[in-house]
Amino acid sequence: MSKVEEFEELRPLLFSIAYRILGSVGEAEDAVQEAWLRFDGSATRPLSTKAFLSATVTRISIDVLRSARVRREEYVGPWFPEPLLSDPYQDPARSVELADSVSMAALVLLERLSPLERAVFVLRQVFGFEFDEVAAAVGRSEAACRQLLVRARRHMEAGRPRFEAAREEREELASRFLDALREGDVAGLQDLLAADVSLVGDGGGKAPQLARAVMGAESVARLLASVFPWMARIDVTFEPHEINGQPGAIFRDRDGKVLNTMALDVLDGQIQTIRSVINPDKLGHIGPVADAWAVDREVKQSRRRQRH
């Protein structure tokens, strides 16, 4: 195998490691590219290319995350990861760990960990690396890595997200939710929402966003029904799509540009959390990005005309 072939075979794994550490598609892709440059520039071939590249992309990601944390502390409003439409790495033996760890809920929890805790958790808990490989990747002893993992697990278990197991049920519920959204069916929406549902948006100060999280089935249903039917009237489309392994949708303006994504946490046949990402900086990897402010203005104008 040539170096390029070896690298390309491992690219899906490397991206999936970097994305879980960073929560950013763009930064993960950059980390993978930097790992390739270091691999290509190395005069000697490592005994294990997988171990070498996994360690390299992990170290790069830890460095990037340390600098990103300062920006995230200054972030306007709630911070969510960049939405991931599909995870390129699949491993049937670890499908549960991979699916759980890529959800919006899990990635938000991972933000609470230190960069080292996060890297150790991702490598060991999610991808099943041996402790000697984890230690080599993060530059700590195996004993220190075991301690980091214990702390990370404690944080993650405390807020561990739980989801509906059956994909068909989740997708069917998401489909009913989108239909009720288009129609502004308050009662229909309320039936699908858990009593303590929360609706949270990430606009980063760069797009119209909620002033704060909206809680409770009635409040969330009424807010959704007061906005989304008007968006449909100005030709915003609601495209069902898995977001970070959970049911959700991509919303596009009349020109097909990406307005926002919405991910739904489903448990016990009801929607527990709705997370919307509308920050344009986090949507560019999906396609050309819409002007959310212009859409917001058009919705308001449409509503005013209707009233008069």
ZITA-V396721 format. One record per pair of residues at least 12 apart in sequence whose ideal C-beta (glycine too) atoms are under 10 Angstrom apart, sorted by the first residue. I is the first residue (numbers start at 0). J is the second residue. Records with the same first field share a line. If there is no record, write none. Layout:
I=J  J
This chain:
0=48
2=35  38  39  41  44  48
3=35  38  39
5=38  44  45  48  49  51  52
6=31  34  35  38  39  48  52
7=35
8=48  49
9=31  34  35  38  48  49  51  52  53  56  88
10=28  31  32  34  35  52  56  87  88
11=31  86  87  88  89  90
12=31  49  52  53  56  87  88  89  90  126
13=27  28  30  31  32  34  35  49  52  53  55  56  57  59  60  87  88
14=27  28  30  31  34  56  83  86  87  88
15=27  31  56  83  86  87  88  89  90  97  100  101  121  125  126
16=30  31  34  52  53  54  56  57  60  88  118  121  122  125  126  128  136
17=29  30  31  33  34  53  56  57  59  60  63  64  121
18=30  31  60  80  81  83  86  87  88  100  101  106  121  243
19=60  80  83  86  97  100  101  105  106  109  117  118  120  121  122  125  126
20=56  57  59  60  61  63  64  106  109  112  114  117  118  120  121  122
21=59  60  61  63  64  67  80  81  106  109  114  117
22=64  67  71  78  79  80  81  83  103  106  107  109  110  117  243  281
23=60  63  64  67  80  81  83  280  281  284
24=80  81  82  83  84  281  282  283  284  285
25=81  280  281  283  284
26=59  60  63  64  67  81
27=56  59  60  63  81  83  284
28=284
29=59  60  63
30=55  56  57  58  59  60  61  62  63  64
31=52  55  56  59  60
32=56  59
33=55  56  58  59  60  62  63
34=51  52  53  54  55  56  57  58  59  60
35=52  55  56
36=55
37=51  52  55  56  58  59
38=51  52  55  56
41=55
47=132
49=128  132
50=128  129  131  132  135  136
51=135  136
53=122  126  128  132  133  135  136
54=122  128  132  133  134  135  136  137  138
55=136
56=136
57=118  119  121  122  128  132  133  135  136  137  138
58=118  135  136  137  138
60=114  117  118  121  136
61=113  114  115  117  118  136  137  138
62=114
63=114
64=109  110  112  113  114  115  117  118
65=113  114  115
66=114
67=114
68=110  113  114
71=110
74=201  203  204  278
75=201  202  203  204  205  208  278
76=199  200  201  202  203  204  208  209  210  211  212  278
77=107  199  200  201  202  203  208  209  211  212  274  275  276
78=106  107  110  201  203  278  281
79=103  106  107  110  199  200  201  203  243  260  262  274  275  276  277  278  281
80=101  102  103  105  106  107  109  110  201  243  262  274  276  281
81=106  201  243  260  276  278  280  281  282  283  284  285
82=103  201  240  241  242  243  247  249  257  259  260  261  262  274  275  276  281  282  284  285
83=101  102  103  106  241  242  243  244  260  262  284  285
84=240  241  242  243  247  249  260  284  285
85=101  240  241  242  243  244
86=98  100  101  241  243  244
88=101  126
90=125  126  127
92=127
93=124  125  126  127
95=164
96=121  124  125  126  127
97=125  126  244
98=162  166  243  244  245
99=124  125  155  159  160  161  162  244
100=120  121  124  125  126  155  160  243  244
101=125  243  244  245
102=160  162  242  243  244  245  262  264  274
103=160  199  201  242  243  244  245  247  260  262  263  264  272  274  276
104=158  159  160  161  162  243  245  262  264  271  272  274
105=125  155  158  159  160  162  243  244
106=160  243
107=158  160  199  272  274
108=120  151  154  155  156  157  158  159  160
109=121  125  151  154  155
111=151  154  155  157  158
112=147  150  151  154  155
113=147  150  151  154
114=137
115=137  138  139  143  144  147  150  151
116=137  144  146  147  148  149  150  151  152  153  154  155
117=147  151  154  155
118=133  136  137  139  144  147  151
119=133  134  136  137  139  143  144  145  146  147  148  149  150  151  152
120=133  147  148  150  151  152  154  155
121=133  136  151
122=134  136  137  144  148
123=136  144  145  147  148  151  152
124=148  151  152  155
128=144
129=141
130=142  144  145  148
131=144
132=144
133=145  147  148
160=245  264  266  271  272
161=264  265  266  267  271
162=244  245  246  263  264  265  266  271
163=245  246  263  264  265  266  267  268  269  270  271
164=266
165=265
166=241  244  245  246
168=246  265  268
169=241  245  246  247  263  264  265  266  268  270
170=239  241  246  265
171=246  268
172=191  246  263  265  268  269  270
173=191  239  240  241  242  245  246  247  248  261  262  263  265  270
174=239  246  248
175=187  188  190  191
176=188  190  191  192  223  237  239  246  247  248  261  263  265  270  273
177=227  237  238  239  246  247  248  250  261  263
178=237
179=191  192  220  223  224  227  228
180=220  223  224  226  227  228  230  231  237  248  250  261
181=227  228  230  231  232  235  236  237
182=224  227  228  231
183=220  221  223  224  225  226  227  228  229  231
184=220  223  224  228
185=217  220  221  222  223  224  225
186=220  224
187=220  224
188=216  217  219  220  221  222  223  224  227  270
189=215  216  217  218  219  220  221  223  224
190=216  220  269
191=216  220  263  265  268  269  270
192=215  216  217  218  219  220  223  263  269  270  271  273
193=215  216  219  264  265  266  267  268  269  270  271  272
194=214  215  216  217  269  271
195=214  215  216  269  271  272
196=213  214  215  216  217  218  219  220  263  264  269  270  271  272  273
197=212  213  214  215  218  219  264  270  271  272  273  274
198=212  213  214  215  218  219  220  222  223  261  270  272  273  274  275
199=211  212  213  214  272  273  274  275  276
200=212  213  259  261  273  274  275  276  277  278
201=259  260  274  275  276  277  278  281
202=259  275  276  277  278  279  281  291
203=276  277  278  279  280  281
204=278
205=277  278  279  280  281  291  292
206=258  259  276  277  278  279  280  281  282  288  289  290  291  292  294  295
207=226  259  277  291  292  294  295  296  298  299
208=259  275  276  277  278  291
209=222  275  277
212=272  273  274
213=273
216=269  270
219=270  273
223=261  273
225=302
226=295  298  302
227=250  261  298
228=298
229=297  298  299  300  301  302  305
230=250  252  258  294  295  297  298  301
231=250
232=297  298  301  302  305
233=252  253  294  297  298  300  301
234=251  252  253  254  294  297
235=250  251  252  253  258  259  289  294  297  298
236=248  249  250  251  252  253  255  258
237=249  250  251  258  261
238=250  251  255  257  260
240=260  261  262  285
241=262
242=260  261  262  263  274  275  276  285
243=260  262  274  276
244=262
245=262  263  264  265  272  274
246=261  262  263  264  265  270
247=260  261  262  263  264  273  274  275  276
248=260  261  262  263  275
249=261  282  285  286
250=275  277  289  291  294
251=285  286  287  289
252=287  288  289  290  291  293  294  297
253=289  294  297
254=287  289  290
255=286  287  289
256=279  282  285  286  287  288  289  290  291  294
257=276  277  279  282  283  284  285  286  287  288  289  291
258=275  277  279  282  288  289  290  291  294  295
259=275  276  277  278  279  281  282  288  289  291  294
260=274  275  276  277  281  282  285
261=273  274  275  276  277
262=274  275  276
277=289  291  294  295
278=291
279=291  292
